[in-house]
Amino acid sequence: LQRAMVTAKEIADLHNVSIKISPSLREIEAGELEGILSSDLGKRFSEYLFDGDKMVKIPGGEALFDVQVRSWELITNLSAEYDECTIVLVSHYFVILSLICKVLDVPLRQINRFRMDTGSLSIITIDGESLWLQVFNDTGYMTDELRKACSSYPRSL
């Protein structure tokens, strides 16, 4: 949450807008995996999210589907409330990827086929019932210094 808040504050200050914090955008509740580096889990991580093709809850945590449901509900509410507006959401890896899976109608089981860099930009457009992924994992805006700083963050749950 701390890194997301720093990012949100930078964006809000630049555009002179306020920040609204929503628990719907928090990262997946990792339960027993909390604090473990994703590099330490490696390919085994999907075993904690899926049993074959069946989605499961992380022990002591939540299921990826729950992340998608809560974050998508927020998206639909915001798009109805702020129709014709640009909304910036700053969130976390599994939240963003679960939303992208929803927009592209990709089963969550395929989430490990996506790679997303820390600090990257993705743009989803909603127009009534139509959804588009316009931009995914864009880091072109980053300075070399920012790119280096973002790549130095260890990915942990």
C-alpha positions in Angstrom: 0.0 0.0 0.0 2.9 2.4 0.8 4.3 2.4 -2.8 0.9 2.7 -4.3 0.1 5.7 -2.1 3.4 7.4 -3.1 2.6 6.8 -6.7 -1.0 8.0 -6.3 0.2 11.2 -4.5 2.6 12.0 -7.3 -0.1 11.7 -9.9 -2.7 13.6 -7.8 -0.3 16.4 -7.1 0.6 16.7 -10.7 -3.1 17.0 -11.7 -4.3 18.8 -8.6 -6.8 16.2 -7.7 -7.6 14.3 -4.5 -6.9 10.7 -3.6 -9.6 8.3 -2.6 -8.4 5.1 -1.0 -10.4 2.0 -1.7 -9.9 -1.4 0.0 -11.1 -2.9 -3.3 -7.7 -2.1 -4.8 -5.6 -3.8 -2.1 -3.3 -6.6 -3.2 -4.4 -10.2 -2.8 -4.6 -11.3 0.8 -1.6 -13.6 0.8 -2.2 -15.4 4.1 0.6 -17.9 4.9 2.5 -16.6 1.9 2.7 -13.0 3.2 6.2 -11.5 2.8 7.6 -14.4 0.8 9.4 -13.2 -2.3 7.8 -14.3 -5.5 11.2 -15.3 -6.8 11.4 -17.8 -3.9 8.0 -19.3 -4.9 8.9 -19.4 -8.6 6.7 -21.6 -10.7 5.1 -23.1 -7.6 3.1 -20.0 -7.0 0.3 -21.1 -9.3 -0.1 -24.2 -7.1 -1.2 -21.8 -4.3 -3.9 -20.2 -6.6 -5.1 -23.3 -8.5 -5.7 -27.0 -8.0 -5.7 -28.1 -11.6 -8.2 -25.9 -13.2 -10.0 -25.2 -10.0 -9.3 -21.9 -8.3 -8.4 -22.1 -4.6 -7.9 -19.8 -1.6 -4.4 -19.1 -0.5 -4.1 -20.7 3.0 -5.2 -18.0 5.4 -5.8 -15.6 2.5 -8.1 -15.2 -0.4 -8.8 -16.6 -3.9 -7.7 -14.7 -7.0 -11.4 -14.7 -8.1 -12.3 -12.7 -5.0 -9.7 -10.1 -5.9 -11.2 -9.8 -9.4 -14.8 -9.6 -8.1 -14.0 -6.8 -5.6 -11.9 -4.8 -8.0 -14.2 -5.1 -10.9 -17.2 -4.0 -8.7 -15.2 -0.8 -8.0 -14.5 -0.3 -11.7 -18.1 -0.6 -12.7 -19.3 1.7 -9.9 -16.7 4.3 -10.8 -17.4 4.1 -14.5 -21.1 4.7 -13.8 -20.5 7.5 -11.4 -17.8 9.3 -13.5 -19.1 8.5 -17.0 -17.1 10.3 -19.7 -14.2 10.9 -17.2 -10.7 9.7 -17.0 -10.1 7.8 -13.7 -6.6 6.8 -12.5 -6.4 3.8 -10.3 -3.1 2.9 -8.6 -3.0 -0.6 -7.4 -1.0 -3.9 -7.3 0.1 -6.8 -9.5 -2.7 -9.3 -9.0 -5.4 -6.7 -8.9 -4.3 -5.1 -12.2 -3.8 -8.5 -13.9 -7.1 -9.8 -12.7 -8.8 -6.8 -14.2 -7.0 -7.2 -17.4 -8.1 -10.8 -17.6 -11.7 -9.6 -17.1 -11.4 -7.1 -19.9 -9.9 -9.5 -22.3 -12.1 -12.4 -21.2 -9.1 -14.5 -20.3 -9.5 -17.1 -17.7 -7.7 -16.3 -14.4 -5.9 -19.6 -14.8 -3.9 -17.9 -17.5 -2.8 -15.0 -15.4 0.8 -16.3 -15.2 1.0 -15.7 -19.0 1.2 -12.0 -18.4 4.3 -10.1 -17.1 3.9 -6.7 -15.6 6.7 -4.3 -14.5 6.5 -2.4 -11.2 5.4 1.2 -12.0 4.1 0.3 -15.4 1.0 1.9 -17.0 -2.0 0.0 -18.3 -5.1 1.7 -19.8 -8.5 0.1 -19.9 -11.3 1.9 -21.7 -14.9 1.4 -20.9 -17.7 2.7 -23.2 -21.0 1.3 -22.0 -20.8 -2.5 -22.4 -17.6 -2.3 -24.6 -14.2 -2.9 -23.0 -10.7 -2.3 -24.4 -7.2 -2.8 -23.2 -5.6 0.1 -24.9 -2.1 0.0 -23.2 -0.4 -2.8 -21.2 2.7 -2.6 -19.2 4.0 0.7 -20.6 7.2 1.8 -19.0 8.2 4.2 -21.8 7.5 7.3 -19.6 10.1 6.2 -17.1 13.4 7.9 -16.7 16.4 5.6 -16.4 16.6 6.5 -12.7 12.9 5.5 -12.1 13.2 2.3 -14.1 16.2 1.3 -12.0 14.4 2.1 -8.7 11.3 0.2 -9.8 13.3 -2.9 -10.8 15.1 -3.0 -7.5 11.9 -3.6 -5.5 11.7 -7.2 -4.5 8.3 -8.7 -5.5 6.8 -10.1 -2.3 3.3 -11.1 -1.4 
